[in-house]
Amino acid sequence: MGQERDGGEATAIFRVAEAEIGRDLRQQVQALLQACFPGYPSRSYFKLPPHFRYLAMKSGVMAAQMGVELRVIRVGSTVLRTFGVVDLCVRTSERSHGLAGRLLAEVTELARSWGWTSSSCSQMTTVSTPGAGGRALRTPVPG
């Protein structure tokens, strides 16, 4: 995955299977989700754990995270394999530096490398954003 310098410090992005996330990272994911989404449950996922995550680390601290679910959808008679992006969030101090865009670019590139159509991935991608009353809303990301 990539590394990019922001203010002299490198932000490393890596992909990890949900089952391989250790206790320390899981606690950091949970803390970030609860900081970004008021009322988020006391665990590292909302309803079901994602299949894998992209984690962005800066100086050993989680700067951002994005859960990814593998999905199969039907469009008419065509069955498409897509990614569903869930709970994309960036630490407040790391916002407005393009980090969320870098995470979305990583998952889009993975979809292409697996031979999945990038347009179906983009059309089905959703990002959870904090809504009124602290609820998580699912907002389509323009393809």
C-alpha positions as CSV (number, residue, x, y, z in Angstrom):
1,M,0.0,0.0,0.0
2,G,1.0,3.6,-0.2
3,Q,2.8,6.1,2.0
4,E,2.5,9.8,1.7
5,R,4.1,12.6,3.6
6,D,2.0,15.3,5.2
7,G,3.8,17.9,7.2
8,G,6.9,15.8,7.4
9,E,5.2,12.7,8.8
10,A,4.4,9.7,6.6
11,T,0.9,8.2,6.6
12,A,1.0,4.5,5.7
13,I,-2.1,2.8,4.3
14,F,-2.5,-0.9,4.5
15,R,-5.2,-3.5,3.8
16,V,-5.9,-6.1,6.5
17,A,-8.4,-9.0,6.7
18,E,-10.8,-8.4,9.6
19,A,-9.9,-11.7,11.2
20,E,-6.2,-10.7,11.3
21,I,-6.7,-7.4,13.2
22,G,-5.0,-7.6,16.6
23,R,-6.3,-6.3,19.9
24,D,-4.4,-2.9,19.8
25,L,-5.6,-2.1,16.2
26,R,-9.1,-3.2,17.0
27,Q,-9.2,-0.8,20.0
28,Q,-7.9,2.0,17.8
29,V,-10.6,1.3,15.1
30,Q,-13.3,1.2,17.8
31,A,-12.1,4.5,19.4
32,L,-11.9,6.2,16.0
33,L,-15.4,5.0,15.0
34,Q,-16.9,6.2,18.3
35,A,-15.1,9.6,17.9
36,C,-16.4,10.1,14.4
37,F,-19.9,8.6,14.8
38,P,-21.6,9.6,18.1
39,G,-23.6,6.7,19.5
40,Y,-21.5,4.1,17.7
41,P,-21.7,0.7,19.4
42,S,-18.9,-0.4,21.8
43,R,-17.2,-2.6,19.2
44,S,-15.3,-2.2,16.0
45,Y,-18.3,-2.7,13.6
46,F,-21.9,-1.6,13.4
47,K,-23.9,-4.7,12.5
48,L,-21.5,-7.1,11.0
49,P,-17.7,-7.0,10.7
50,P,-16.5,-6.1,7.2
51,H,-14.4,-8.6,5.2
52,F,-11.4,-6.4,5.3
53,R,-10.3,-2.8,6.2
54,Y,-7.9,-0.2,4.9
55,L,-6.1,1.4,7.8
56,A,-4.2,4.7,7.6
57,M,-1.5,5.0,10.3
58,K,0.5,8.1,11.1
59,S,3.2,7.9,13.8
60,G,1.7,4.7,15.1
61,V,-1.8,6.3,15.5
62,M,-4.8,5.4,13.4
63,A,-5.5,8.5,11.2
64,A,-8.4,6.9,9.2
65,Q,-10.1,3.6,8.5
66,M,-12.5,2.2,5.9
67,G,-14.3,-1.1,6.1
68,V,-15.0,-3.1,2.9
69,E,-17.7,-5.7,2.4
70,L,-17.7,-8.1,-0.6
71,R,-21.1,-7.9,-2.2
72,V,-22.9,-9.6,-5.1
73,I,-25.7,-7.6,-6.7
74,R,-28.0,-8.2,-9.6
75,V,-28.7,-5.4,-12.2
76,G,-31.4,-6.7,-14.4
77,S,-30.1,-10.2,-15.5
78,T,-26.4,-9.3,-14.8
79,V,-24.8,-10.4,-11.6
80,L,-22.0,-8.1,-10.5
81,R,-19.3,-8.5,-7.8
82,T,-18.8,-5.2,-6.0
83,F,-17.3,-3.7,-2.9
84,G,-19.4,-2.0,-0.3
85,V,-17.5,0.7,1.7
86,V,-18.7,1.1,5.3
87,D,-17.7,3.4,8.2
88,L,-15.2,5.4,6.3
89,C,-13.9,7.9,8.8
90,V,-10.9,10.2,9.3
91,R,-9.6,11.5,12.6
92,T,-10.6,15.2,13.0
93,S,-7.0,16.4,13.0
94,E,-6.2,14.6,9.7
95,R,-9.2,15.8,7.7
96,S,-9.0,18.0,4.6
97,H,-5.7,16.4,3.4
98,G,-7.2,13.9,0.9
99,L,-6.9,10.9,3.1
100,A,-10.5,9.6,2.5
101,G,-9.9,10.0,-1.3
102,R,-6.7,8.0,-1.0
103,L,-8.6,5.2,0.8
104,L,-11.3,5.2,-1.9
105,A,-8.6,5.1,-4.6
106,E,-7.0,2.1,-3.0
107,V,-10.2,0.1,-3.0
108,T,-11.0,1.2,-6.5
109,E,-7.6,0.0,-7.7
110,L,-8.1,-3.3,-5.9
111,A,-11.5,-3.8,-7.7
112,R,-9.8,-3.2,-11.0
113,S,-6.9,-5.6,-10.2
114,W,-9.4,-8.3,-9.3
115,G,-11.2,-7.8,-12.7
116,W,-14.3,-6.3,-11.1
117,T,-15.8,-3.4,-13.0
118,S,-14.8,-0.1,-11.4
119,S,-18.1,1.5,-12.5
120,S,-20.1,-1.1,-10.5
121,C,-17.8,-0.6,-7.5
122,S,-18.2,3.1,-7.7
123,Q,-22.0,3.0,-8.2
124,M,-22.4,0.7,-5.2
125,T,-19.9,2.4,-2.9
126,T,-21.4,4.0,0.2
127,V,-19.7,6.0,2.9
128,S,-21.2,6.3,6.4
129,T,-21.4,9.9,7.5
130,P,-22.6,11.2,10.9
131,G,-26.2,12.4,10.5
132,A,-28.7,14.2,12.6
133,G,-29.0,12.8,16.1
134,G,-25.7,10.9,15.7
135,R,-27.1,8.3,13.4
136,A,-24.9,6.9,10.6
137,L,-26.4,7.7,7.2
138,R,-25.3,5.9,4.0
139,T,-24.4,8.4,1.3
140,P,-23.6,7.4,-2.3
141,V,-20.2,8.3,-3.5
142,P,-20.3,9.7,-7.0
143,G,-18.6,7.4,-9.6
